[in-house]
Amino acid sequence: MSRKLTQFVCSLTAVLCFLIHSSFSVETDFDAMEYINTYKDIAIAEMHRTGIPASIKLAQGMHESQYGKSRLATEARNHFGIKCKTYWTGQKFYHKDDDYYQGALINSCFRSYNNEFDSFVDHSNFLKHTKRYSSLFQNEKTDYKEWAYGLKKCGYATDKSYTKKLLNKIEKYNLHQYDWSPNPFVQVPEHY
């Protein structure tokens, strides 16, 4: 190949790589903003009901459900990857994840919900009423960093980068702004 042709091919490859990366980033940002706009009110309400920062709930939901687009989110409406556990009596959804039997990957049992609202509420209840997560509730609802580190410390996820992924989402999309949102359950009295 001539030198000019080689330079052209290299330049074209670089431009294509940039465009592919840029379109992925734009698509992800669009998906993120759509997710935030759809679920921020539920996250804020649950924060005031249970003390779990809205930023944490949104970041976990975005990560665990791939912005609401994963098979688990679309078919089971499970946005947090919560497995059935032995005491779960609700609907179930089977999906390959990280459970093995005799060296073979098997279907894992995940909780399934009638709607996304139930997934958000159950996630709050799961954290609030599971003993291994009780230390999280000593943190302020505005301290998203302590919550992110605490979730990993309590064993919520096996991914070693889980904390970093949550913090990146919170800071990139300014999710911590929702941790300061007023309580939607409090009615402001009208002045006469």
Rosetta blueprint (number, residue, H / E / L):
1 M L
2 S L
3 R H
4 K H
5 L H
6 T H
7 Q H
8 F H
9 V H
10 C H
11 S H
12 L H
13 T H
14 A H
15 V H
16 L H
17 C H
18 F H
19 L H
20 I H
21 H H
22 S H
23 S H
24 F H
25 S H
26 V H
27 E H
28 T H
29 D H
30 F H
31 D H
32 A H
33 M H
34 E H
35 Y H
36 I H
37 N H
38 T H
39 Y H
40 K H
41 D H
42 I H
43 A H
44 I H
45 A H
46 E H
47 M H
48 H H
49 R H
50 T H
51 G L
52 I L
53 P L
54 A H
55 S H
56 I H
57 K H
58 L H
59 A H
60 Q H
61 G H
62 M H
63 H H
64 E H
65 S H
66 Q L
67 Y L
68 G L
69 K L
70 S L
71 R H
72 L H
73 A H
74 T H
75 E H
76 A H
77 R L
78 N L
79 H L
80 F L
81 G L
82 I L
83 K E
84 C L
85 K L
86 T L
87 Y L
88 W L
89 T L
90 G L
91 Q L
92 K E
93 F E
94 Y E
95 H E
96 K E
97 D E
98 D E
99 D E
100 Y E
101 Y E
102 Q L
103 G L
104 A E
105 L E
106 I E
107 N E
108 S E
109 C E
110 F E
111 R E
112 S L
113 Y L
114 N L
115 N L
116 E H
117 F H
118 D H
119 S H
120 F H
121 V H
122 D H
123 H H
124 S H
125 N H
126 F H
127 L H
128 K H
129 H H
130 T L
131 K H
132 R H
133 Y H
134 S H
135 S H
136 L H
137 F H
138 Q H
139 N L
140 E L
141 K L
142 T L
143 D L
144 Y H
145 K H
146 E H
147 W H
148 A H
149 Y H
150 G H
151 L H
152 K H
153 K H
154 C L
155 G L
156 Y L
157 A L
158 T L
159 D L
160 K L
161 S L
162 Y H
163 T H
164 K H
165 K H
166 L H
167 L H
168 N H
169 K H
170 I H
171 E H
172 K H
173 Y L
174 N L
175 L H
176 H H
177 Q H
178 Y H
179 D H
180 W H
181 S L
182 P L
183 N L
184 P L
185 F L
186 V L
187 Q L
188 V L
189 P L
190 E L
191 H L
192 Y L
